[in-house]
Amino acid sequence: MHSNTDRADGDDGAAGGLSEAVPRVFARPLPRPTRRQLVARGRRIARVVARRFGLLALRQARYVRRGPLPVSALGPALRRSFEDLGGTFMKFGQLVASAPGLFGEELADEFRACLDTGPAVPFAEVQASVERDLGMALEDAFARFDAEPVGRASIAVVHRAVLHDGRDVAVKVLRPGIDAVVATDLDLLQPMLELVARQTGDQTAGSLLQMVDGFREQIGEELDLRNEARAMTHFRRLLAEVDLPVMAVPEVHHELSGPNVLTMEFFDGVPIDDLAAAADYGFDPAPLVEQVVRGFLLMTVRWGAFHGDVHAGNLLLLPDGRMGILDWGIVGRLDHGTHRFVVRLFEAVLGDETAWDDVAAHLVRTYGAAMRDALGLDDEQLVVFIRGVIEPVLLRPFGEVSLADIVMAPQTQLAKARGARTHSWRLRDVLGRLAAQRRLRRAAEAGGGVSSDFDRGTFLLGKQLMYFERYGKMFLSDRPLLSDPDFLHSLLAGVRGRA
């Protein structure tokens, strides 16, 4: 851990390796919740769930012979519960909203409000936080500071302001006490999800557990806005060095920023998935989405780093035809081994047959040979299985891709290996699938891969692909993720000498 006395003006100061250009991170440690806080938050969650789902539970009793309640009934109650609880729950809501391929279109649409909605923060608290961080009165720092926020996200609010030189800025301010709320939520959620994942092996529970685990790692970074300021300055500089003219990152005003406050250039645009508003601009969003995908691949392959939260609320179509990339609070940073794995994976998809063996071998080393055995596959069959799962996602048009199939692929293979019917709800088949899933989960845990740097890094990458799947289906349904193999070949050629 580096000292927090290092300056926050965009200094890179990174430690070597393939990701040597990525700025250092100064994570704010989460507080340890007291028993009283855990009990109070647990009661709060219980009251919200009871209020939002009480009547639905009674309805479900009537529907017991007709099947589960429809999403149209469950979705609003679940979304309102998340909004009531805020903090970590809103983070989950953002994932649901941006991944219809995994959660379904109807539920994703219901959760759209979670992308930029959260509880209000009294303006007096916002002003006190800004003045405390900047060491000056609000009127000395800004010529105008709007009392009503233009954005209310999960851990911060954003207010529009004007500098004394007339420039419009956005001022991001952490929610007071959000670190205690998040720490308490994580301490309540993690053991529950660990129990469900371990006892059932369910892939969805495992994915949610990965998200909680990754969020615990990342939230300390998000809770010190100097990290986001460094990342934005750094990636603005990188974009100036490459041919991606329509991608824009706001300029940071470091002299008006601190641990709890981030002042940046104001981008006035509309979310990428707001088709009606985008149509008013009179230009085609598809080329912009292509450049965002290209930029994401460039960052990931060349630098082993990428924007770690590309949901629609963070991608703004600007009136001048650019795409504004906001909220750099989460930046994925791949360790050397994971970066090398990603490079070999892309090389495999582009035709290097030997790379598939390397990809499979890396997975076995990470999660243990027992993981392969639990799937009922030998080394050659494992290579074929991995290739069959990954290759179509990267090479088929977005309109034909389903990342939900990737998420469910291990469970499908497990059921096949154990002779259980994948989609059957007969008790025997359900119990057989659960037993196989538990075996796979425990094998992966015993192998040391669960919650490893590789596990976290690839999960965060996969989460971004869920977001891109949505944009791809909206704007690029006839084109694959790797629509420009020559571009990717050139990136890989530049990395091979350093890998």
Backbone torsions as a table, in degrees:
resi	resn	phi	psi	omega
1	MET	NA	133.5	-179.4
2	HIS	-90.5	159.0	-179.2
3	SER	-71.1	141.6	177.4
4	ASN	-73.1	-1.8	178.7
5	THR	-79.7	-9.9	177.1
6	ASP	-61.9	149.2	-173.8
7	ARG	-72.8	156.4	-175.4
8	ALA	-111.7	31.9	-174.6
9	ASP	-102.5	28.7	175.7
10	GLY	96.6	7.0	177.4
11	ASP	-60.7	127.9	-176.8
12	ASP	-72.3	-61.2	176.4
13	GLY	48.0	37.5	-175.8
14	ALA	-85.7	165.3	-179.9
15	ALA	-93.5	117.7	173.6
16	GLY	1.8	-173.0	178.9
17	GLY	88.7	-174.7	-177.8
18	LEU	-63.4	-24.0	-177.8
19	SER	-103.3	30.0	-171.7
20	GLU	-64.3	-17.7	-178.5
21	ALA	-85.6	-5.5	-175.0
22	VAL	-80.5	134.0	-178.8
23	PRO	-61.3	154.7	176.6
24	ARG	-69.4	157.0	-179.6
25	VAL	-114.7	135.5	177.0
26	PHE	-118.3	88.8	-173.9
27	ALA	-76.5	139.6	174.8
28	ARG	-87.5	121.5	-178.2
29	PRO	-65.5	139.2	177.3
30	LEU	-74.1	143.3	175.9
31	PRO	-69.4	156.1	176.4
32	ARG	-89.6	115.6	-178.0
33	PRO	-63.3	142.1	174.4
34	THR	-80.6	164.2	177.4
35	ARG	-59.1	-39.6	179.6
36	ARG	-62.4	-41.1	179.3
37	GLN	-65.3	-41.6	178.9
38	LEU	-62.2	-44.1	-179.6
39	VAL	-65.1	-42.9	-178.9
40	ALA	-64.1	-44.1	179.6
41	ARG	-68.0	-38.4	177.2
42	GLY	-61.1	-41.0	177.2
43	ARG	-65.9	-39.1	178.6
44	ARG	-61.6	-45.1	178.4
45	ILE	-61.5	-44.2	-179.1
46	ALA	-62.2	-41.9	180.0
47	ARG	-64.9	-41.7	179.5
48	VAL	-63.8	-46.3	-179.4
49	VAL	-62.7	-42.5	179.8
50	ALA	-62.8	-41.8	-178.7
51	ARG	-68.3	-42.0	-175.5
52	ARG	-80.8	-28.0	-172.6
53	PHE	-115.6	-2.0	-177.4
54	GLY	-57.4	-52.5	-179.3
55	LEU	-65.9	-36.0	179.0
56	LEU	-64.3	-36.3	178.5
57	ALA	-62.5	-38.7	177.9
58	LEU	-66.5	-39.5	177.2
59	ARG	-64.0	-39.0	-178.7
60	GLN	-61.4	-34.9	178.8
61	ALA	-60.9	-33.0	178.7
62	ARG	-76.8	-26.4	-176.0
63	TYR	-91.1	4.5	-167.6
64	VAL	-54.8	-30.6	-179.7
65	ARG	-92.8	-7.4	-177.7
66	ARG	-102.8	-2.8	-178.6
67	GLY	105.8	178.3	-177.5
68	PRO	-68.6	160.5	176.1
69	LEU	-63.9	146.9	-179.8
70	PRO	-70.4	160.5	178.3
71	VAL	-59.9	-32.7	-179.4
72	SER	-61.2	-24.4	177.2
73	ALA	-91.4	-40.0	-176.5
74	LEU	-79.4	-36.5	-173.4
75	GLY	-56.2	-52.8	-179.5
76	PRO	-59.5	-41.0	179.6
77	ALA	-64.6	-40.1	179.9
78	LEU	-67.6	-43.4	179.9
79	ARG	-64.1	-43.3	178.8
80	ARG	-64.7	-35.5	176.8
81	SER	-62.1	-44.8	179.8
82	PHE	-62.7	-41.8	179.7
83	GLU	-65.8	-40.2	178.2
84	ASP	-61.1	-40.0	-173.7
85	LEU	-85.2	-27.4	175.8
86	GLY	61.9	-164.2	175.2
87	GLY	53.1	-122.9	-175.9
88	THR	-61.0	-35.6	-178.5
89	PHE	-65.1	-34.2	176.9
90	MET	-68.1	-31.5	175.1
91	LYS	-62.4	-44.5	176.1
92	PHE	-61.3	-40.8	179.9
93	GLY	-61.5	-37.0	177.3
94	GLN	-63.0	-39.0	178.5
95	LEU	-64.6	-44.9	179.3
96	VAL	-60.4	-44.0	-177.5
97	ALA	-62.8	-31.0	-171.9
98	SER	-102.0	3.4	-177.1
99	ALA	-132.0	65.0	179.1
100	PRO	-63.7	-25.1	178.0
101	GLY	-63.6	-26.3	-179.2
102	LEU	-97.8	-39.1	-173.5
103	PHE	-106.9	-7.3	-179.2
104	GLY	96.5	145.9	-176.7
105	GLU	-62.0	-42.0	-174.3
106	GLU	-65.0	-44.9	-179.6
107	LEU	-69.5	-39.6	178.6
108	ALA	-61.2	-42.3	178.4
109	ASP	-63.1	-39.0	179.3
110	GLU	-61.4	-34.9	-175.2
111	PHE	-90.5	5.7	-178.8
112	ARG	-55.3	-34.4	-177.6
113	ALA	-62.5	-23.3	-178.0
114	CYS	-69.3	-14.2	-178.4
115	LEU	-69.9	-24.9	-178.4
116	ASP	-154.3	42.8	178.8
117	THR	-138.1	135.0	177.0
118	GLY	-161.5	172.0	179.4
119	PRO	-58.8	147.4	178.0
120	ALA	-71.1	152.1	173.9
121	VAL	-115.3	125.1	179.1
122	PRO	-52.8	136.6	-175.4
123	PHE	-60.4	-33.3	179.3
124	ALA	-59.4	-36.8	178.5
125	GLU	-71.2	-39.2	176.5
126	VAL	-61.1	-48.3	-179.1
127	GLN	-60.8	-43.6	-179.5
128	ALA	-62.6	-39.6	-179.8
129	SER	-66.5	-43.6	179.6
130	VAL	-63.2	-47.4	-176.8
131	GLU	-66.6	-36.1	179.2
132	ARG	-66.8	-42.8	-178.5
133	ASP	-69.6	-41.3	-174.4
134	LEU	-88.2	-15.6	178.8
135	GLY	69.2	30.3	178.4
136	MET	-155.3	162.0	178.0
137	ALA	-67.1	152.0	-177.7
138	LEU	-57.9	-41.2	-178.2
139	GLU	-71.4	-20.5	175.1
140	ASP	-77.2	-30.3	-179.1
141	ALA	-84.2	-34.5	-173.2
142	PHE	-134.1	142.5	175.4
143	ALA	-72.9	-31.8	176.1
144	ARG	-147.8	142.6	179.1
145	PHE	-140.4	108.7	-175.8
146	ASP	-67.8	133.1	-178.3
147	ALA	-72.7	-32.3	-179.7
148	GLU	-86.5	129.7	-179.5
149	PRO	-71.9	149.7	173.6
150	VAL	-94.1	-10.8	178.1
151	GLY	-150.2	137.9	177.7
152	ARG	-130.7	91.6	-177.5
153	ALA	-94.1	-170.2	-171.5
154	SER	-69.7	-39.9	-176.1
155	ILE	-117.1	-1.9	-177.1
156	ALA	-151.7	163.6	170.7
157	VAL	-118.3	154.6	-178.7
158	VAL	-124.6	127.1	178.7
159	HIS	-115.9	145.8	175.4
160	ARG	-87.7	141.5	-179.4
161	ALA	-146.7	171.2	177.9
162	VAL	-129.0	131.6	177.0
163	LEU	-76.3	167.7	-180.0
164	HIS	-68.5	-16.5	176.1
165	ASP	-92.6	5.9	174.3
166	GLY	95.3	-5.2	-178.6
167	ARG	-77.8	139.1	175.8
168	ASP	-79.4	136.8	179.2
169	VAL	-136.1	159.5	170.9
170	ALA	-108.7	134.3	-179.1
171	VAL	-116.2	112.6	179.9
172	LYS	-93.3	129.2	-175.4
173	VAL	-129.7	125.1	178.4
174	LEU	-61.6	144.0	175.3
175	ARG	-66.7	129.2	178.1
176	PRO	-58.3	131.6	177.4
177	GLY	75.0	8.4	-176.7
178	ILE	-64.9	-29.6	-179.5
179	ASP	-63.4	-38.8	179.3
180	ALA	-69.1	-39.2	178.7
181	VAL	-62.7	-47.6	-178.5
182	VAL	-64.1	-45.4	-179.6
183	ALA	-59.2	-41.9	179.6
184	THR	-66.7	-44.3	178.6
185	ASP	-59.0	-45.1	-178.2
186	LEU	-64.3	-40.0	179.6
187	ASP	-68.7	-24.5	175.9
188	LEU	-83.6	-40.7	-174.1
189	LEU	-77.9	-40.1	-170.9
190	GLN	-60.8	-50.1	-179.6
191	PRO	-63.0	-33.7	179.0
192	MET	-65.2	-46.6	179.9
193	LEU	-68.9	-35.5	176.2
194	GLU	-60.3	-41.9	-179.9
195	LEU	-64.2	-46.8	-178.8
196	VAL	-64.2	-45.5	-178.4
197	ALA	-64.2	-41.0	-177.4
198	ARG	-72.2	-38.9	-175.4
199	GLN	-81.2	-26.5	-178.2
200	THR	-112.3	-26.5	-174.4
201	GLY	71.7	7.3	-175.9
202	ASP	-56.4	131.3	-175.8
203	GLN	-66.7	-37.1	178.9
204	THR	-64.5	-45.3	177.3
205	ALA	-61.7	-39.9	178.1
206	GLY	-63.5	-39.0	178.7
207	SER	-67.1	-41.2	177.2
208	LEU	-64.4	-37.5	177.2
209	LEU	-64.8	-40.6	176.0
210	GLN	-60.7	-39.2	179.7
211	MET	-65.4	-43.5	178.2
212	VAL	-62.7	-43.8	-179.3
213	ASP	-63.1	-45.2	178.4
214	GLY	-66.7	-37.4	179.2
215	PHE	-63.7	-38.1	177.9
216	ARG	-61.8	-37.8	178.1
217	GLU	-70.1	-39.8	-171.6
218	GLN	-84.9	-27.4	-170.4
219	ILE	-64.9	-32.4	176.6
220	GLY	-60.9	-34.8	175.7
221	GLU	-68.4	-42.8	-179.0
222	GLU	-67.4	-28.3	-175.0
223	LEU	-82.8	2.6	169.2
224	ASP	-123.5	102.6	-172.2
225	LEU	-67.3	-9.6	174.1
226	ARG	-64.9	-29.3	176.5
227	ASN	-65.0	-44.2	177.9
228	GLU	-64.5	-38.9	178.3
229	ALA	-60.9	-44.3	178.6
230	ARG	-62.3	-45.0	-177.5
231	ALA	-62.8	-43.6	-179.2
232	MET	-64.0	-43.3	178.2
233	THR	-62.7	-42.0	-178.6
234	HIS	-64.6	-48.7	-176.0
235	PHE	-74.9	-25.7	170.0
236	ARG	-60.4	-42.2	-179.6
237	ARG	-67.2	-40.2	179.4
238	LEU	-65.4	-41.7	179.9
239	LEU	-63.5	-28.4	177.8
240	ALA	-69.8	-17.1	-177.5
241	GLU	-94.8	-7.8	-176.1
242	VAL	-123.6	169.3	-175.4
243	ASP	-93.2	69.9	176.7
244	LEU	-132.9	68.0	-168.8
245	PRO	-67.0	-21.9	-175.4
246	VAL	-90.5	-6.9	177.3
247	MET	-86.2	132.8	-175.9
248	ALA	-133.3	133.9	175.3
249	VAL	-116.5	131.4	-177.6
250	PRO	-59.6	145.5	174.4
251	GLU	-75.8	135.8	-179.5
252	VAL	-93.0	139.3	172.1
253	HIS	-101.1	90.8	-172.7
254	HIS	-64.5	-30.7	-178.7
255	GLU	-69.3	-14.7	178.5
256	LEU	-117.6	30.6	-179.8
257	SER	-131.7	160.2	179.8
258	GLY	-162.8	-164.0	-177.9
259	PRO	-60.9	-33.2	-175.0
260	ASN	-113.6	-0.6	-175.9
261	VAL	-136.6	135.1	176.9
262	LEU	-132.2	116.9	178.6
263	THR	-104.8	126.7	-174.3
264	MET	-143.6	166.2	175.2
265	GLU	-54.4	137.8	-179.5
266	PHE	-86.7	125.0	175.0
267	PHE	-105.1	119.5	179.8
268	ASP	-103.5	98.8	-177.7
269	GLY	-148.0	-166.2	-179.6
270	VAL	-126.6	149.1	178.9
271	PRO	-58.3	149.5	-174.9
272	ILE	-58.7	-29.4	-176.2
273	ASP	-96.9	9.1	175.1
274	ASP	-87.7	84.7	-170.5
275	LEU	-65.3	-37.3	-178.5
276	ALA	-64.9	-45.8	179.8
277	ALA	-67.9	-37.5	178.7
278	ALA	-63.3	-36.3	-179.9
279	ALA	-63.8	-31.6	179.0
280	ASP	-65.4	-25.0	178.8
281	TYR	-73.6	-22.7	175.1
282	GLY	80.6	19.7	175.8
283	PHE	-133.3	161.1	-175.8
284	ASP	-83.8	119.8	179.9
285	PRO	-71.1	-18.0	-173.0
286	ALA	-55.7	-47.4	178.6
287	PRO	-61.8	-30.9	178.0
288	LEU	-68.5	-41.5	178.0
289	VAL	-62.9	-40.1	177.4
290	GLU	-59.7	-41.1	179.8
291	GLN	-69.0	-35.1	176.8
292	VAL	-63.8	-43.4	177.4
293	VAL	-62.3	-44.4	179.0
294	ARG	-62.6	-42.3	178.2
295	GLY	-63.4	-39.4	178.4
296	PHE	-62.9	-44.7	179.0
297	LEU	-64.4	-41.3	-179.9
298	LEU	-59.9	-48.9	-179.8
299	MET	-61.5	-45.0	-175.0
300	THR	-66.7	-45.5	-176.0
301	VAL	-76.4	-46.8	-173.9
302	ARG	-75.7	-42.5	-172.1
303	TRP	-113.9	-5.7	-178.4
304	GLY	64.4	27.6	-178.7
305	ALA	-142.2	151.2	-176.3
306	PHE	-160.6	157.6	173.7
307	HIS	-63.6	126.4	-171.5
308	GLY	-99.2	18.0	-178.5
309	ASP	-159.3	65.5	-173.1
310	VAL	-89.5	40.9	175.1
311	HIS	-70.3	167.2	-169.7
312	ALA	-60.6	-29.3	179.4
313	GLY	-67.6	-16.3	-178.7
314	ASN	-103.0	1.6	177.5
315	LEU	-119.1	109.8	-176.3
316	LEU	-109.9	129.2	169.1
317	LEU	-78.4	122.9	-177.9
318	LEU	-98.1	149.8	-176.7
319	PRO	-58.7	-25.0	-178.3
320	ASP	-86.1	7.5	176.1
321	GLY	92.3	6.9	177.3
322	ARG	-97.6	167.6	174.1
323	MET	-111.5	116.4	178.6
324	GLY	-85.4	127.3	179.3
325	ILE	-104.3	111.8	-174.6
326	LEU	-107.3	172.5	170.2
327	ASP	55.8	79.7	178.5
328	TRP	-97.1	29.8	179.5
329	GLY	-68.2	-29.0	176.0
330	ILE	-113.6	117.3	175.1
331	VAL	-121.4	120.0	176.7
332	GLY	-72.4	131.6	179.1
333	ARG	-127.7	108.8	-177.5
334	LEU	-83.0	132.3	172.4
335	ASP	-68.3	169.3	-173.0
336	HIS	-56.1	-46.7	-176.7
337	GLY	-64.3	-41.3	-179.7
338	THR	-70.1	-39.1	176.8
339	HIS	-61.2	-44.3	178.2
340	ARG	-61.1	-39.5	178.1
341	PHE	-60.8	-46.4	-179.1
342	VAL	-63.0	-42.1	178.1
343	VAL	-60.0	-46.8	-179.9
344	ARG	-65.2	-33.7	178.6
345	LEU	-63.8	-45.6	178.3
346	PHE	-66.0	-38.5	177.3
347	GLU	-62.2	-37.6	178.3
348	ALA	-63.7	-47.0	-178.4
349	VAL	-63.7	-29.9	-179.8
350	LEU	-86.3	4.5	171.0
351	GLY	120.8	-2.8	177.5
352	ASP	-81.2	99.5	-175.1
353	GLU	-62.9	-32.0	-178.9
354	THR	-68.3	-23.0	-177.0
355	ALA	-68.8	-28.8	178.9
356	TRP	-62.3	-38.7	176.9
357	ASP	-63.2	-39.2	178.9
358	ASP	-65.5	-39.9	179.5
359	VAL	-62.3	-47.7	-179.3
360	ALA	-64.8	-41.1	-179.6
361	ALA	-63.6	-37.7	179.3
362	HIS	-64.9	-40.4	178.9
363	LEU	-64.3	-39.9	178.8
364	VAL	-66.5	-41.3	177.9
365	ARG	-63.4	-36.7	-175.9
366	THR	-75.4	-46.3	-173.3
367	TYR	-103.4	-7.6	177.1
368	GLY	94.5	150.4	-179.8
369	ALA	-63.8	-25.1	179.5
370	ALA	-62.2	-29.6	176.4
371	MET	-62.8	-45.1	178.0
372	ARG	-63.4	-42.9	-178.5
373	ASP	-65.0	-37.1	179.8
374	ALA	-63.8	-30.0	176.7
375	LEU	-77.8	-8.0	179.7
376	GLY	72.5	34.6	-175.5
377	LEU	-125.7	144.6	169.3
378	ASP	-89.4	-175.8	-174.4
379	ASP	-60.5	-45.7	-178.6
380	GLU	-65.9	-42.0	-179.9
381	GLN	-66.1	-33.7	178.0
382	LEU	-64.3	-41.5	177.8
383	VAL	-60.4	-45.4	179.8
384	VAL	-62.7	-40.9	-179.9
385	PHE	-63.3	-49.3	-179.0
386	ILE	-61.8	-44.0	179.6
387	ARG	-62.1	-42.2	-179.3
388	GLY	-66.1	-26.6	179.3
389	VAL	-83.3	-44.6	-170.0
390	ILE	-86.8	-42.9	-172.0
391	GLU	-57.0	-45.9	-179.5
392	PRO	-62.0	-34.7	-177.4
393	VAL	-64.2	-35.5	-177.0
394	LEU	-88.6	-24.1	-173.4
395	LEU	-109.0	-21.5	179.0
396	ARG	-83.0	155.1	176.4
397	PRO	-58.9	148.8	-179.2
398	PHE	-53.0	-36.0	-177.8
399	GLY	-64.0	-16.9	-179.3
400	GLU	-107.1	1.6	-172.7
401	VAL	-96.3	140.6	173.0
402	SER	-136.1	107.7	178.4
403	LEU	-69.5	-19.6	174.5
404	ALA	-61.1	-33.1	178.1
405	ASP	-64.6	-36.2	177.8
406	ILE	-65.9	-44.5	-179.0
407	VAL	-60.6	-38.5	-176.5
408	MET	-88.6	-7.8	-175.5
409	ALA	-56.7	-45.5	178.5
410	PRO	-60.4	-39.9	179.5
411	GLN	-66.9	-38.6	178.3
412	THR	-63.4	-43.5	178.9
413	GLN	-65.9	-39.1	177.6
414	LEU	-60.1	-46.7	-179.8
415	ALA	-60.8	-40.8	179.1
416	LYS	-64.3	-42.9	-178.6
417	ALA	-66.0	-31.6	-176.6
418	ARG	-99.3	4.3	177.1
419	GLY	75.2	17.1	178.3
420	ALA	-94.7	144.5	178.6
421	ARG	-75.8	128.6	-172.3
422	THR	-62.7	-41.8	-173.0
423	HIS	-109.8	8.6	-179.8
424	SER	-81.1	143.1	177.1
425	TRP	-109.0	16.6	170.8
426	ARG	-64.2	141.6	-175.2
427	LEU	-54.4	-41.3	-178.6
428	ARG	-61.8	-42.9	-179.2
429	ASP	-70.4	-38.8	178.2
430	VAL	-62.5	-47.0	179.7
431	LEU	-63.7	-36.9	178.0
432	GLY	-64.2	-41.3	178.4
433	ARG	-66.1	-42.8	179.8
434	LEU	-62.0	-41.7	179.4
435	ALA	-63.2	-42.3	179.9
436	ALA	-67.0	-39.8	179.5
437	GLN	-64.7	-40.9	177.4
438	ARG	-61.4	-40.9	-179.1
439	ARG	-62.5	-42.8	179.9
440	LEU	-66.4	-44.3	-179.3
441	ARG	-60.7	-45.7	-178.1
442	ARG	-68.9	-33.2	176.4
443	ALA	-65.1	-42.7	179.1
444	ALA	-65.7	-38.5	177.9
445	GLU	-66.0	-42.9	-179.5
446	ALA	-65.2	-32.1	179.5
447	GLY	-74.4	-12.1	177.0
448	GLY	89.4	4.9	-176.8
449	GLY	-81.7	-29.6	-178.3
450	VAL	-65.4	130.4	-179.4
451	SER	67.2	16.3	174.8
452	SER	-78.9	169.4	176.3
453	ASP	-58.2	-38.5	178.7
454	PHE	-64.4	-45.1	-179.0
455	ASP	-60.1	-45.7	-179.0
456	ARG	-68.3	-43.6	-176.7
457	GLY	-64.6	-45.3	-178.7
458	THR	-72.2	-31.3	176.3
459	PHE	-65.5	-42.7	179.3
460	LEU	-64.8	-38.7	174.2
461	LEU	-60.9	-46.2	-179.7
462	GLY	-61.2	-35.1	178.8
463	LYS	-63.8	-38.6	178.3
464	GLN	-67.3	-35.7	177.9
465	LEU	-64.2	-33.2	175.0
466	MET	-60.8	-42.4	178.1
467	TYR	-64.1	-46.5	-178.6
468	PHE	-64.3	-30.8	176.6
469	GLU	-58.4	-41.9	-179.2
470	ARG	-64.8	-48.8	-179.9
471	TYR	-64.3	-37.3	-179.8
472	GLY	-63.2	-42.8	179.1
473	LYS	-66.1	-30.5	-179.4
474	MET	-75.7	-40.3	-169.2
475	PHE	-121.5	-22.4	-172.6
476	LEU	-131.4	42.4	-171.6
477	SER	-63.1	-22.2	-178.3
478	ASP	-99.0	6.5	-177.7
479	ARG	-124.7	145.9	179.3
480	PRO	-84.4	168.3	176.7
481	LEU	-58.7	-44.3	178.2
482	LEU	-95.8	66.8	-176.4
483	SER	-80.0	-12.7	-178.2
484	ASP	-128.1	79.3	-176.9
485	PRO	-61.8	-30.9	179.5
486	ASP	-63.5	-39.9	178.4
487	PHE	-61.5	-46.3	-178.6
488	LEU	-68.3	-37.8	176.2
489	HIS	-57.4	-42.4	-178.3
490	SER	-66.9	-36.2	176.8
491	LEU	-65.3	-45.5	-178.7
492	LEU	-64.8	-36.2	178.9
493	ALA	-63.0	-35.8	179.8
494	GLY	-74.1	-20.2	-177.3
495	VAL	-94.2	-27.1	-171.8
496	ARG	-55.0	-40.3	-178.0
497	GLY	-66.2	-23.5	-179.0
498	ARG	-97.6	-18.8	-178.0
499	ALA	-76.7	NA	NA
